[in-house]
Amino acid sequence: MDKSLFNYELPEELIAQTPLRDRSSSRLMVLDRKKNKISHSIFSDIGTFLNKGDCLVINNTKVIPARLIGIKEDSDSRVELLLLKQLDQNRWDCIVHPGKKLKAGVMVSFGDKLKCRVEEVLEDGNRIVEFIYKGIFEEILDELGETPLPPYITEKLEDKSRYQTVYAKHSGSAAAPTAGLHFTEELLQELSEKGIIIANLTLHVGLGTFRPVKVENIEEHKMHAEYCEIEPHEAEKINKARENGGRIIAVGTTSVRTLEAFNKDGKIYPVNAETDIFIHPGHKFQGVDGIITNFHLPESTLIMLISAFAGREFVLEAYNTAVKEKYRFFSFGDAMLIL
């Protein structure tokens, strides 16, 4: 299948640059797959589309300040690192810019408290680096690192907490699971009181989620592996909800990928592992009955995932409608509910 089949025209002015003051005041487009119908609402009213006994599955990963600016020690040239995946206590898989200047053995300094040595240059251009420091790495990273906003966001984020979900718990992501940014603690409480079950999983968002598809035939695209965790009691919540007739509603494509990667015969099982699952049209869903998501980039793996769930033509119709109705797109944009 050709990646151009997942393209659409998006005016630049519709790319949201800043979050709304109230997280839950975003617009909500609702796609009914059975009726092939598109309707419009507000995210704070999402409970009207959910039933008692349904299970919302949220990704409780937390974005780390993964962007580091340093100096190459032998030339005083500026180097930018984006931390993608922790390999052990001091070693990380990173994207480096400008990469051509950093060969194995090169040292980069981030000030008096932190340095790193390039261990290995990988085939995809990423680097394995080993950090050298005194003290607690997480505290040093909090002090020196920056929030790694996507490149299409050009305005400064005044409040870093707005690129975290209100339920973010386990540190490890290079990007936020943005569908969850619309929830407030009050809205989650309201849904819980209605009898909607809230279950947690963790997928640390890395390169695999936002890496562009460069091959023309999407089936040749290779996802990078990302760490996932589903605790036994959370898996039990999800499975009991389904056994009792509730729908499993995944909040975000990261939750979708985790639920689809780690289920057998429609039942979710506890896991502590990585997944490189790439969901595109032709995939048969077992673990998900509905999806809450944002609007995604043209020709991205994320729009391909949504197309697998709702049908490519229906999704592109919805996206073109969103453009016509001037919805806000991407990370800080509006939301979509697919049932």
Secondary structure, 3 states (H helix, E strand, C coil): CEHHHHCCCCCHHHECCCCCCCHHHCEEEEEECCCCEEEEEEHHHHHHHCCCCCEEEEECEEECCCEEEEEECCCCCEEEEEEEEECCCCEEEEEEECHHHCCCCCEEECCCCEEEEEEEECCCCCEEEEEEECCCHHHHHHHHCECCCCCCCCCCCCCHHHHCCCCCCEEEECCCCHHHHHCCHHHHHHHHHCCCEEEEEEECCCHHHHCCCCCCEHHHCCCCCEEEEECHHHHHHHHHHHHCCCCEEEECHHHHHHHHHCEECCEECCEEEEECCCCCCCCCCCCCCEEEEECCCCCCHHHHHHHHHHCHHHHHHHHHHHHHCCCCECCCCCEEEEC
